Amino acid sequence: LGPFSCFLFLMLREVHILWNTAFRASTESSSDHQFPCSKFILGVGHNASAFLSSFVLNSGGWEVVGSVKLWNEWCRTSSTLCVLPTDSFCLFYRLVSDPTVLLCQCTCFVAEDQQFQWLEKVLGCMQKTDLQVAVFSTSSIADYKTPESTLMLSAPFLKALKTKQFKDNVCCSLLEQPNIVRDLPAAVLSYCQVWQIPAVLYQCYTDVIKLDIITIEAFKPALSSKILKGLVKNTSRSTETLAKLMTTTEINNIYT
């Protein structure tokens, strides 16, 4: 590739964070151009994002404050804020009653060469003092390393991985060695470890790759976690929302 082609390629792969005007103004007014954040909750993938939609976003007043625009070989983010559960998107929400609580749903694939940009432009904008991070994601049960046959395991199941600074109790058993995590969840946890931010990853191992109600509900033990406590108020309403979400998905996938 020539110099111009390389430049164009790098431009195409740039990660753009589009904050809304009010949120951007609050960041620019601070001396370090960082916003105060006490909790950052991240759902990576369709099932983790659907869990947050049904049980967290559905429980209180949240407002959309930003989105990510990116392109790579595997996805192109949606340019609209009115997204379907099966779309590729990355949206940020702020809790109206406590603006220091930020939530992100990221169903788009963030390529390895884009992860550092994502981290710097998202976590890099947050004040690190008193910040706690929780990440939710899924992985194929085929990736789970165990002496037993994976056929003997009851999927889906939840495992936790935490940084050294995370002192709260976790809501499931810890991920055993030699298991590893990959992609954006791994990058976020590594960033938090380096910056000494208390962070926990709840990873659901499942045998279903599409949006799946059983996989979504496998995250429910995390509802009792300290970082989500107080954000979840009506689980019966959440279950109803989840059912509607699955119905919408089935209608939009009728010919796929």
N, C-alpha and C positions, 0 to 999 in steps of 0.2 A: 504494500500500500504506500502511496505517496504521502507527503506531509499534510496536504489538504484533506486527503481521505482519512488519515489518522485523526486529524483534528475534528472532522465531521463525526467520526465514529465515537470519539470521546464526548462530544457535545450531545449526541443522541443518548448516551448512557448516563448522562448527568442526572442526579436525583434532585428534584425541585420540591421544596416544602412551601405550600401555599397557605399561609396563615390569613385569617380574615382581618379586616382593618382594625377592629377594636382590640383583638388579641395582639396583633403586631405592635400597636401603639403602646400597650402595657409593657411589652418587652423592651421597646426602644427607650422608654422613659427611665429604665433602670440604668445605673452607671456601668454595669458589666454586660448589658444587653441579654440578661438571663431572667427568666421568670421563676417565681417561687413555686415549687412543686413538692407536695408532701407524699403523694402517691401517684405512681405511673403504672397503669394496668394495660398490658398488651396481649391481644389475642392474635396469634399467627395461624392462618389457614381458615378454611370455611367453617369447620366444626367448632373450633375455639372461638371464632368471631360470633357464630350463632349462639353459643353459650353466653357470651357477654351481652348480646342483644336481648336474649330472653330473660336472663336473671339479674343483670346489673342495669343496663340502659333502660329497661322496662320499669325499674323500681323507683326512679326519681327523675328530677328535672335536669336534663343534659342538653347542652347546645353544641352544635358542630362549630369548631373553631379553626379547622384546617384540613388539608389533604396533601397527599404525596402524588406527584406526577413523575412517572418513570417509564422507561421502555427497555426491554431486553428480548432475547430470543424466545423466551417462554411466555411473556405477557406484556400487555400494554394497559396501564391503569385507565379506568373509566373516567371520563371528563365531567361526569355529572355527580351531584351529591345524592340524587335519588337512585340508589343502587338496589339491585336484586341480590339475594344471598349467594347466588352463583357467579356474580360479576367479580372481576379483578379490581380491587380498590384498596386504598389505605386512608382511613378517615380518623380525625382526632376530635374528641369530645371533651368538654369541660363541665364539671358539676356546677350547676348554677348556685346552689347553696354554699358551696365551698370551692372557689375557683382554683385552689391549689391542687385539686384532684383532677388528673388527666387520664383519659382512656383512649386507646388506639385499637382499631380493628384493621388488621393487615391481611387481606386475602391474596394479594399479589405476591409473586415470587420476586424476592430481592436477590439478584445475582451476587456471587462472591465479590466481584470487583465493585459492586455498588453498596455493599454493607457498611464500609467505613464512612462513606458519604452520609448514609442514612443515620448512623450513630452520631456523627458530628453535628448534623443538622437538626436532629431531634433531641437526643440526650444532652448534646453539647449546649443546647439553649436553656437547660434546666439548672437551677441552683442546686448544688449537691448536698447542702446542709439539710438534715432531717428528711431526706428523700428515701422512699422505699419503692421497690419495683417488684411487680409480679408478672410473670409471663405464662401464657397458656398456649400449648401447641399439641399437635398430634404427630404420630409416626407410625409406620407400618410395623405390625407385630413381627414381621420377618426380620426387622432390624434389631430386635431385642435379643441380646446374648444371654443364654442360660444353659446350664448343664443338661436340663431336661429338654425334651422335644417341645417346640412351640405349639404342637398339636394338643399338648396336655394343658396348656394355659387357657384360662377363661377370659376371652377378650370381649369388650375392651377393659383395660385396667390402667390405673393412674400411678405414676411414679414422680418423685420430686428430686430436684437438684438445686442446691443453694450455694450462695457465696459464703465466704468465711465470716462476713459481718452480719449475716442473717441469723438472729438469735431466737426468733419466734418458733413455736411448734409448727411442724408441717402436718398436712391433713392426710398423708398417705405414707407408705414406706419410701425410703430414699432409693434412688437409682443406683444399682450395684455396678461395680467394675466387672468386666472391662467395657461396659456400655458407655457410649458417648452420644452427645447431641450435635446436631448440624445446623447449618444455615443461619438465618436471622436469630433464632432463640439462642444459639451458641454464641453468636457475636455479641448480643445484648448482655448475656451473663458474664462473658469475658470482660467486656467494658466495665461492668459493675464491679467485678473483682479487682480490676486495676485501679478504679477510682474509689474503692472501699465503700461501695454503696450496698446496703442490705438488699438482697434480691433473691427471689425463688422462682424456679421454673416448675410448672406442673405439666408433665408430658403424658398424654394419653396414647397408649399403644392399642391399635385397633386393626381389624382385618377388613375394614370397609374404607375405601378411599374417597367415596362421595359424601355429600352431606347426609348425615345419619343420626336419627334421634337418639339411638342407644349410645352412640359415641358422645354426643353432646351431653347427655345426662350423666356420663361417666365422670364429668368434671364437678358434679354436685358436691362431693365431699369438701371441695375448696371453698364452698359458700360459708363454712364456719371459720375460715382463716381470718386472722386479725385484719389483713389489708382489705378484705371484702366485707367484713362485719360492719354493719351500719349503712352499707350501700344497697343491701338486698332486703326488701321490706315485705313483699307479697309473693311468695313462691307459687301459690295457686294461680295467680294471674300470669306468672311467668310460664307455667306449664301450658296455659291456654295460648299465650303468644307463640310458644314454641310449636304448638300444633298448627297454628295459622302459617307460621314460617315454612313448615314442611309442606303444607298444602300449596302455598304459593310456588315453591320450588318444583313440586310435581307437575303443576299446571304449565310452568315455563319450560319443563324438560319433556313434555309429552311426546315430542318427535325425536328425542336424542337417545 
